[in-house]
């Protein structure tokens, strides 16, 4: 079993009141995720994390690598090789949503805020319009619209 799967299984086995660390920009990424990604492992893991998180588990907003990052090829020894850019995405989400790093809330409450404050008003491109996945996000509807 590889490290990614061990980490995910340990996340799944945590106590119900444990807040899973989550990078704020992942609230946007998951809104548009359609099975594309950096690698097959990343795609599979992102789908698993989406399925897990929508069960409305507690999350803790973090500016560091999270469980989703564990399968990303840009994650090198628990540090993102694009850390400066990604932190800018995270800070943009926090700022527009009126949230702070370390805030704990239920996942669906978090993505509802992201939808209302960032995605619905069309502010996503000002945060991550230069992201390599921008074209996909621009062509899709947010899955959080129904919240």
N, C-alpha and C positions, 0 to 999 in steps of 0.2 A: 504494500500500500504506500503510495507516495505521500509526501509531506502535505500537499494540498488536501487530499482526502482525509488524512488524520486530523488536520486543523478543522475541517468542516464538520467531521464527526464529533470532535470535542465541542464545537460551537453548538451543535444540535443537542448534545447531552448536558449542557449547562442547566443550572437551576432556572426555573421559570422567571425569577425576578432579576436575572443577570441581563444587563443592557449590553447588547452586542455593538462593538465599535463600528461606526459607519461614516465614511467620508461624505460630507454634504453633497458634493456634486453627483454622487451615485443616485441621489433622489431624482435627478434629471435623467441620467443614463438609463435607469430602470424604467422610466416612463416610456421610453422608445425602443427598448431592447426587443429585437426580432430574431435573435439567434445568430447574429454576426459578431465577430470579435477578433482579437489579436491572434488567437490560435484555437484549435479544436478543444483543448483543455479549458481555455478561458471561456469559450462559448458554453460548454457544458456546465461549468461551475457557475457562471452568471445566471443561467436558467435555474439551477438548483437554488441559488441564493434568492432569486426572485420568488420562487415557490415558497421558500422558507420565510422570507420577510413579510410577505402578504398575509401570513397568519397573524399579523399584528403583534409581533414581538417587540419588547423594549429595545431601543437603540440609543447609543451615546455618540453624539456628533464628534468626530475626530479629524484632525488635520494630518494624521499619519496613516500609513497603510492599514487597511482593514481586511476582513475576510474575503471580500470580493477581489481585492488586490492580490491575494495569495496565489491566484492562478495566472496573473498577468505577466507576460514576459518582460515588462518594464520594471517589475519588482525584483530588485537585485539585493539579496541579503536583507530583506525587510526595509528597503529604501527604494523609493520610486526614482528611476533614472530621469524622469521628467518632473521632479518634485516641485520646482519653482512654478511651472505652468499649472500643474494640478492644484497646488495650494491656492493659486489665484482663482481657479474655478471654485474651490471650496469656500474661500473667503467671500467670493461674489454671491454665492448662494446664501451664506450666513447673513451677509449684509442686507440683501434684498428681502430676506425672510424675517429679519429682526431677531435672529437667533445667535447663540454664542457657542464656541467650541466647548465641549464638555456637557452640553445640555442633554438630558435624558428625556425621551418621550417615546410613545408608541409609534411604530413605523408608519402606520396609516395616518396618524395625526401629522407626522413630519411631511409625508408626501402630499397631503392635502394642503399644507402651508406652501410647499414648493409649487404645487399646481396653481393655487390662488395668487401667490405673490410673484412668481417668476414665469411659469409656462403660459397660463391663460392671458396675462397682459402682453405676451410676446417679448419678454425680456431675456429669454434664454440666449439669443445670439450675442448680447452684450457681455455675457459671462463666458460663453464657450463657442462663439461663432467661428473661431479659428481651429476648432477640434477636427481631427480627421474624420469623425463620424457625423459632422454637422449636416451633411447632405441627407443622411438617413433620418435624422431627427427633424429636419425641415420638411420632409415629405410625409411624415407620419403624424397621427393624432396621439396625444398623450393617453396612456392607459389610466392615468389618474383623473381624467375628465369626469369619470363616473362617480367619483367620491363625493 
